[in-house]
Amino acid sequence: MDTLPKAPQRAALFLDFDGTLVDIAPTPDAVVVPPDLPALLARLSRGLDGALAVVSGRPVAQLAALLPVPLVLAGDHGAALRLDAASPVEAPALPDPPPDWIEAARRLAAAHPGALVEAKSHGFVLHYRQAPAAGEPARALLEGLLGQSGGFALLPARMAWEVKPDGVSKGTAVATLMARPPFAGRTPIFVGDDVTDEAGMAAARAAGGLGLRLQDAFGTPEVFRAWLARLADRPAPPAERLAPPAERLAP
């Protein structure tokens, strides 16, 4: 990219995982985390006095296993929060989709080799990256199921459809964290790559910050990781050498 964004002073970072911090994989289990990424995020978080959160559709437990360093984690599209490695996961009481919905999704996936159903805490995802012909039948099936009962929403994703409870999103995760230290009073930057990230982008913009689509602002996860590394390693200007670490990240 010719021109990359600049971080505002006292930034708070909200970062999507799949497709943003790491490249999209054929299946969720096949994701590859660059060896230096966890340490980079931990270093950047320290420089921001802890105001960095990974916000993902994955469960918190998966994120913690993939990124085994002290970080704020928002999983299940904001339905679950882990403020630090020693704190319990905060999760509101949410409904589960009817079991027959998941069975119907699995039957459709079985009829389209390569499609798969990923179970989540209060929903599920029907992936069709390896079976593109399943995309439209999956949409029609899931829209029909959701029409039978309230309380759930259908999220389009990159080669996937996700069923999740209404009322939670990456935007609610941003709003919740921005009301708490160390995020409160900072300028939020949300970076994501998918339709599922748009609520987080919108919440960051509504709070006076930046909502950035990875493809437009950085191009690729590799370029974005390099930007994060430069942000973490940027030396303080002479006049700011005594400023708090978070201030040193500002351009």
Secondary structure, DSSP 8 states (H G I E B T S, - for coil): --S-----TTEEEEE--BTTTB---SSGGG----TTHHHHHHHHHHHTTT-EEEE-SS-HHHHHHHS-SS-EEEEGGGTEEESSTTS--B--------HHHHHHHHHHHHTSTT-EEEEETTEEEEE-TT-GGGHHHHHHHHHHHHTTSSSEEEEEETTEEEEEETT--HHHHHHHHHTSTTTTTSEEEEEE-SGGGHHHHHHHHHTTSEEEEHHHHTSSHHHHHHHHHHHHH----GGGTTS-GGGGG--
